[in-house]
Amino acid sequence: MADDDIFDRLTTCTVEVLQVKPESVTQDANLADDLGASSLIQVELVMAVEEEFGISVPDESVEDIRTVGDLHRLILSLVA
């Protein structure tokens, strides 16, 4: 799966769960500070990503996700 395809799918999930504009979803966007995601909403985003990509994100990895880029890199490592 191509990096761009994965990021596009991640962007779609992020827009749907966080109710933000697609252009605000960048690699550097902080989920809480820039996109307004509470910890509960971040969990919902991870669940949406798991469903979208057919992966299981380890609980300990969730704690390290601060930005969209962090989540993107995690997805890449789990689908590889």
NORNORUR-V546857 format. One record per helix or strand. SS is the DSSP state (a for helix, b for strand). FROM is the first residue (numbers start at 1). TO is the last residue. Records with the same first field share a line. If there is no record, write none. Layout:
# NORNORUR-V546857
SS = FROM-TO / FROM-TO
This chain:
# NORNORUR-V546857
a = 3-18 / 22-24 / 39-53 / 59-62 / 68-79
b = 30-30 / 67-67
